[in-house]
Amino acid sequence: MRRVAVKILRTARRTSVRRFLPSIPPIAATAKQSRSFVASTSASSPNKSHGPFQILQSAMYLRQFSVAAVVSVLASGVWYYKASPNQRGNLVNTPTVTDEFQSATRSALLCTVSDVSNRRGLIVEDDQFFARELASDSPITKSPNAQASAQYAMLTPEEATQKLRHLEESYRVPRGRGVLRYDIVQLPSNNPIEDDHAEKLIETSPSLTVPDKNSSSATSDWMFWSVFDGHSGWTTSAKLRQVLISFVARELSATYKSALTNPALTIPSPASIDEAIKRGFVACDHEIVHGSIVKAQKANTKSAAAALLGPALSGSCALLSFYDSRSKDFRVACTGDSRAVLGRRNSDGTWTAQPLSEDQTGGTPSEMARLRAEHPGEPNVVAHGRVLGNLEPSRAFGDAHYKWSKDIQDMVKKSWFGRSPLALLKTPPYVTAEPVVTTTKVAPENGDFVVLATDGLWEMLTNEEVVGLVGRWLEENPVHRPSTSSTSATTSWTQSLFGGGPRAKSETALPVQRPSEGKGKEGQRSNTIRRQQWDLKGGDERFVVEDRNAATHLVRNALGGRDRDMVCGLLALPSPFSRRYRDDLTVEVIFFGEGEPAGGAVANVDASASSGAKAKL
C-alpha cells in the first residue's frame, strides 16, 4: 500500500503537458465538412466568459479533450507515461467529460499557466488539422517519422494580410491609349505554385499601323495579359509564361503585315486576327508536346531529357487577352477553364457582369459534343465530366499522355521514364490547345474593367460577385475621375462610383445587376463549390474593402472577407493539405479609361508588394 502511495505521489509531481491543453476541434479533410478548423485569432483572456479560447460554430463534430478528476489523474499517471503514443491518442480522443466539469477545469488551468504568453496554432497530425493555443516558447516542429506530425503558428489578421499581399503587383499605364492600370496577385496552395502569369505591352512599328486621321500617333499599342492554371506540376505553366505571348505576337505581326498589302484594308479582318491567335497557341503547344521528343532524343542524360519533357508531361490551361489600342477591340483566347469577365457601368450606377469566355471541361455540353463527334465509337471519351474519365479540362497545353500515340508513349517509358498509356487510349489526340476566341469592343470613356482569373477564384465567387466587388472597391479607390465635359446627369452617378461620394454604411448590397434565374450562365459552372465546402453563410454583408490592390481585394473576399477567422484559418493551412480547401489563385484586374500620355507602364508602389514591382513595356 505504501508503495502504491509513493507511486501516486511521484506521479503527482510529474505534471503532464497535455493537462494544460484546451479542447481540440478537428479539421476534417472531407469536402462535406466545413470550417471547424478556424479558431479565433485574437488573444484569449481569462476574464471572458467563453473560456481560454472561442470555437466557431460549425456543422462538423467536436472532439472533447478527456480530463479526469484530480484523483484519477494521480492514480493513472504511471500508466499514462508508460503507455505508447497510440494509446495516449486513444485516451485524448475519448469524449467523457461534461461541459460543467470542462469549464471548471479550464478555469483552474488558466490560473496555473496564466504567466505563459500563448499564441494560436494549427496542429497537423495523422492527416487531420487541429486548432489550439501554443505556448510562446513552443517550437515550430515537424517530425520525420512515419506518423508525420507538425504544428504551425496560427496567423494573426496582420500576418494574413501580409501573406495575401506578398505576391501582389500593380502598374499604371499613362499612355493615353485606353488602359489606365492593371493589378495582379497570386496566392499559392501548391508548393511550388502551379499557376503562372505573363503581361506584355508592345508599341507597334509604323510599318504595322495604317495612318489614322483621328490619331496623332503613327503607332498603336498591343497589350497582352495572360494567366496560366497548371496541373500535374508547374513546368507547363512556367513554359507558357516564357513563350506563349511571343508565339501569338509573331503570328499577329505576320497577319497585320499581310493586311497592309491590300489597299482595301486598314486592319486585318476579325476572322484573320482570331486565326492568328489560334495558330500561335497551336504552334506553341506543338513545340511543347512534340518538339520536346525530338530534343530529348538528342539529350545525353536522363536528367536532361526530364527537363525537356517536363512541360509536355504536366499540363496547363491558358487564358490570354489581346487589346489593340487603335481598334479598342479586346480579344480573349481561352484554352481550359480559367475565366474572363467584363464589368460595364449602367446608367443607374450599377455594373453588369459580361462573361468573355466559356469554361472548357468534360462537363461543358459544347465540349462533350465536340469530343464525341471527333471520336465516334468511344462512349467513354467523356466520363464523369472528364476526358477519358481522368482529365477535367478538355483543352489544355501539355498533357502529352492525351496527345501522344501509344507507340510514342511506350518509347518514352522505355527510353527515359513515364507511365503506361491510358487504358481507354485509342485515337489520340483527345485534348487540344486550340482556344476559343471572343471579341468585345471596350469603352474606356465609360470606365470598363476586365477580370482574368484561374478557376480557383470562380470556385469561391460568382461572376456578379466579382464585378460587384470591383465596383465597390472603385468607390474607395478611384482609378480616374470622369472628364469635365460629361453631362451633369452622368457626373452625378459617376462621382459616386469613382470616389465622389461614399456609399451609406447601411448599403451592403454590391453595386451589380443580378441575372435572372437560369440566365447568364451558359457555358460556365455557376456553383461556388468551395463556399459549400466551408459552409459559408451570408450575403453581400460578408464583403469588405481593405486593400489598395483590386486583385488582392478579390482574393481576400473569396477567402471569407469580413470573417477574419476564416481568412486566417485558410491562409494558415500548409501545403499540400491546403489544396483540399483552396486551389492556387491568380487574378488580374485591368482598368480601362482615358488619360494623357506620359510614357510607358510604371510600377504602382502603393498597391505592390514591398519587394517592388518592375516597370514593363
C-alpha positions, 0 to 999 in steps of 0.5 A: 500500500505504501508503495502504491502511495509513493507511486501516486505521489511521484506521479503527482509531481510529474505534471503532464503537458497535455493537462494544460491543453484546451479542447481540440476541434478537428479539421476534417479533410472531407469536402462535406465538412466545413470550417471547424478548423478556424479558431479565433485569432485574437488573444484569449483572456481569462476574464471572458466568459467563453473560456481560454479560447472561442470555437466557431460554430460549425456543422462538423463534430467536436472532439472533447479533450478527456480530463479526469478528476484530480484523483484519477489523474494521480492514480493513472499517471504511471500508466499514462507515461508508460503507455505508447503514443497510440494509446495516449491518442486513444485516451485524448480522443475519448469524449467523457467529460461534461461541459460543467466539469470542462469549464471548471477545469479550464478555469483552474488551468488558466490560473496555473499557466496564466504567466505563459504568453500563448499564441494560436496554432494549427496542429497537423497530425495523422492527416487531420488539422487541429486548432489550439493555443501554443505556448510562446516558447513552443517550437515550430516542429515537424517530425520525420517519422512515419506518423508525420506530425507538425504544428504551425503558428496560427496567423494573426489578421496582420500576418494574413494580410501580409501573406495575401499581399506578398505576391501582389503587383500593380502598374499604371499605364499613362499612355493615353491609349485606353488602359489606365492600370492593371493589378495582379496577385497570386496566392499559392496552395501548391508548393511550388505554385502551379499557376503562372502569369505573363503581361506584355505591352508592345508599341507597334512599328509604323510599318504595322499601323495604317495612318489614322486621321483621328490619331496623332500617333503613327503607332498603336499599342498591343497589350497582352495579359495572360494567366496560366492554371497548371496541373500535374506540376508547374513546368507547363505553366512556367513554359507558357509564361516564357513563350506563349505571348511571343508565339501569338505576337509573331503570328499577329505581326505576320497577319497585320503585315499581310493586311497592309498589302491590300489597299482595301484594308486598314486592319486585318479582318476579325476572322484573320486576327482570331486565326492568328491567335489560334495558330500561335497557341497551336504552334506553341503547344506543338513545340511543347508536346512534340518538339520536346521528343525530338530534343530529348532524343538528342539529350545525353542524360536522363536528367536532361531529357526530364527537363525537356519533357517536363512541360509536355508531361504536366499540363496547363490551361491558358487564358490570354487577352489581346487589346489593340489600342487603335481598334479598342477591340479586346480579344480573349483566347481561352484554352481550359477553364480559367475565366474572363469577365467584363464589368460595364457601368449602367446608367443607374450606377450599377455594373453588369457582369459580361462573361468573355469566355466559356469554361472548357471541361468534360462537363461543358455540353459544347465540349462533350459534343465536340469530343464525341463527334471527333471520336465516334465509337468511344462512349467513354471519351467523356466520363464523369465530366472528364476526358477519358474519365481522368482529365477535367479540362478538355483543352489544355497545353501539355498533357502529352499522355492525351496527345501522344500515340501509344507507340510514342508513349511506350518509347518514352517509358522505355527510353527515359521514364513515364507511365503506361498509356491510358487504358481507354487510349485509342485515337489520340489526340483527345485534348487540344490547345486550340482556344476559343476566341471572343471579341468585345469592343471596350469603352474606356470613356465609360470606365470598363474593367476586365477580370482574368482569373484561374478557376480557383477564384470562380470556385469561391465567387460568382461572376456578379460577385466579382464585378460587384466587388470591383465596383465597390472597391472603385468607390474607395479607390478611384482609378480616374475621375470622369472628364469635365465635359460629361453631362451633369446627369452622368457626373452625378452617378459617376462621382459616386462610383469613382470616389465622389461620394461614399456609399451609406454604411447601411448599403451592403448590397454590391453595386451589380445587376443580378441575372435572372434565374437560369440566365447568364450562365451558359457555358460556365459552372455557376456553383461556388463549390468551395463556399459549400465546402466551408459552409459559408453563410451570408450575403453581400454583408460578408464583403469588405474593402481593405486593400489598395490592390483590386486583385488582392481585394478579390482574393481576400473576399473569396477567402471569407472577407469580413470573417477574419477567422476564416481568412486566417484559418485558410491562409494558415493551412500548409501545403499540400493539405491546403489544396483540399480547401483552396486551389492556387489563385491568380487574378488580374484586374485591368482598368480601362479609361482615358488619360494623357500620355506620359510614357510607358507602364510604371510600377504602382508602389502603393498597391505592390508588394514591398519587394517592388514591382518592375516597370514593363513595356 
